[in-house]
Amino acid sequence: MKIEPCPFCGSEVRFDLGDLSARCESCFYTGPTDDNEAAAHNRLSRIVRAAEEYHRIRSLSLMSGHLYNDPLDRQAERRAIRAIFDAVEGGVE
């Protein structure tokens, strides 16, 4: 199973044969040790990345003063919200 990036710092998470778990070399997060934990880790990682993308889109819209005036802003925000829902529901990898 592929391990998604670290949910805390976004860096690559690698499997450590020493203690049979996944570790982030940047922030020292210790991740999953089996497939069930890996699935939960991946889900959390997708939720965090989707929420960060939503925040980025929302912040750009607010800073530009075009919030809800530009159809592209609304579409981007809807896609970001859908990505959060999909990640929370355990969807798209």
N, C-alpha and C positions, 0 to 999 in steps of 0.2 A: 504494500500500500504506500502510495506517495504521501509524504508529510508536507503539509502546507507551511508557509512562513510563520515565524514566531508571532503570536497574537499581541505581544507587548511592544516589540521594536520593529517587526517586519523583516528581520534578517532570516537567512536560511537556517533551518533546523536540521541537524545531522544526527544520525543514529550513532550512539556511543556504545561500542562493544564492551567497554569496561564495566558498566553497570546495567547494560541492556535497556537503555532508555534513549529518548531523543533529547538533544541539548542544543540550545542556541549559544553560539560562541560569542555573541555580542553582549547579551544581557544576562547570560547564565541561567535562563529559563530551562527547567527540566520538564520534558514533555512525556508523551505516551510511552508505555512499556509493552503494550499489546495492541491487537487490532481494534478492540472496542475503545480503548483510550485514544488510539490514533484517529478513529472516526470522530470522537468528541472534540479532539484537538483541531482537526481539520474544519469541523463545523464552526467552532469558536473563531478560528482564524478567518474564515469567510465572512462571518458576521462582523467582525472588527473591520476588515477591509471594506465591506459594503457600507458600514456606518461612516468610516472615514471619507469615502467617496461622496456620500450624501452631504456630509458636513462641508467638504470642499466646494461642491456645487452650490449649496445654500449660501455659504460665505461669499462666493464670487457674485452670486445674484444680489445679495444684500449690499455688497460694496459698490456694485455697478449702478444700483438704484433701479434696476430693471425687474425686480422681483415680480413675477406674475404678469408683467407687461409683455414680455417676449415669449411667444409660443415655444421657442427652443429651450428657454429656461424651464418652462413647465414640463416639457417632454423629458429633459434631462433629470429633473427632480423626480418625476414619476418613475423613470427607469431605475434611479438610485433607490427609491423606496421599494420597488419591486424586488431589487437585488437583496435588500435587507430581509424582506419577507421570505424570499426563496432560501436564503442562508439560514434563517431561524427555523424554517420548516425542514431543514436538512436537505434542501435541493441542490442545485447545480454545483458540480465540482469544478 
